[in-house]
């Protein structure tokens, strides 16, 4: 799970981090109980893991959409430059 989080968040470009700042904070809030209150004896671990994986996947989807939009914008700018 941490590997997926790391791949999703730490591969962002600086401008993407700024654009997705609120989404990153939301994602971190979902993971926060794992830093503070959960331990190996906690009963809610399966739900916590499910919530984390769901939040990470939702963040990845948003990241993909941002990158797709960025690519389209770059293509449009290039075509304007070449016109």
Secondary structure, DSSP 8 states (H G I E B T S, - for coil): -HHHHHHHHTT--HHHHHHTHHHHHHHHHHHHHHHHT--TT-TTHHHHHHHHHHHHHHHHHHHHHHHHHHHHHHHHHHHHHH-
